[in-house]
């Protein structure tokens, strides 16, 4: 029973050590590359609604680009 407790504690300490080393490396890398701590903000802008176009035959075009279905009128 005592062996299991020691083993579990050693695993916990090892994981904490690995996390500490990784976080320190990330911090040091950000200092050396000069990156800001806070990422740059991206402001949303409303786009004008484009007028829908029909293809040459006047038909609607519908396709899926992998992110969702697109209906081009």
Secondary structure by P-SEA (a helix, b strand, c coil): caaaaaaaaaaaaaaaaaaaaaaaaaaaaaaaaccccccbbbbbbbccccccccccccbbbbbbcccbbbbcc
